[in-house]
Amino acid sequence: MKYFTKREDRINVLLTILLLIILIANSIQIYNYKADERFEWSSGVLSQKGNVIQVRTCYFYHSGYWNYDVDKNLVIDDGWDEINSSEKSKENSFYPDSLSITWFSYTEKKFYNGNFKLPYSTILEKAKELRTTTSQYEESFAKENPDQISLVFLAEVLPKGKIRIWISDGDKKFKIGQYSAKPINETWHIFDDIEEKDINSKIDIDEKAALVMEKHRYNIELNLPDGFDLKTAEVELFNQNNWSLENSNNQKAFVFDHIPSGMSLSWGNHEQNFASQISFNELETLNTFRKLDVSGNSKPILLELTVNNKNDSIHIILKNEQNRVKIVPSYIDVYTLAK
């Protein structure tokens, strides 16, 4: 009888200890969860107007809880009018207390990297002020659902590695810090997708910068078969300030000053419509523009595209007053559009 009593006492002690462990674990989980500090937010990066950059990574995160990244392929330089935003927003999450960012400056031909600890108490204070004074939501909704007022955290990249950090509700914004990133030795392969990474191939940084930064004044002229009109045109530029035209009313000549990376065209008449997609070779295009854009030219150079009478091929040349060079695209497709 005493044996069973001792055994029951031991079981009770073990159960009590187990219960205490569970209670302590739950208490720690509740404390760490901090429901009153979890909100909706997103992030992004912009560049001071005229500071041309391409951002590889821009992670705002809280103690290891990483946020979504931005688009690594975008070239930005237009200030608050051009924000590279994260692909998704965070829900029911702590505001960020850290930032990790890497970018390439076309203006300076340098890579920069920075890892910064953000002032979390200041972020909580400014975020609360934005949530309670926002004009982006109905007042009643904002009061009843403060955790659903989505704010955005932004890194503004300045020249020479400087960064300003902002928090905004889409209308008002507060500066929450300024930091300095450091130049790093990197190659262009940081922009490769994982499946295409090839660290052995050499990519010239000077050429990459020149494609985006160099200016060469030129016209684009499209010659179509008789009876056909241009419908739409899009010129893709290496600096990504692309240009498009619809319903051109037969306008065929345009003036540009940044190097084209590709073109999309459509043309037709009342019976048939055609289209084309064109991509230009980077180095060949850069060298050809440099060769023909020489001092002494009284007129802009001319990028001339001529569609043959069968509407199934396009002849492309770049010429000035003295010389002409045939451009062989890295890709070209000419096809008939369905009616």
Secondary structure, 3 states (H helix, E strand, C coil): CHHHHHHHHHHHHHHHHHHHHHHHHHHHHHHHHCHHHEEEEEEEEEECCCCCEEEEEEEEEECCEECCCCCCCCEECCHHHCCEECCCCEEEEECCCEEEEEEEECCCCEEEEEEEECCHHHHHHHHHHHHHHCCCCCHHHHHHCHHHCCEEEEEEECHHHEEEEEEECCCCEEEEEEEECEEECCCHHHHCCHHHCCCCCCCCHHHHHHHHHCEEEEEEEEECCCCCEEEEEEEEECCCCCEEEECCCCCCEEEEEECEEEEEEEEECCCCEEEEEEECCHHHHHHHHHHHCCCCCCCCEEEEEEECCCCCCEEEEEECCCCEEECCCCEEEEEECCC
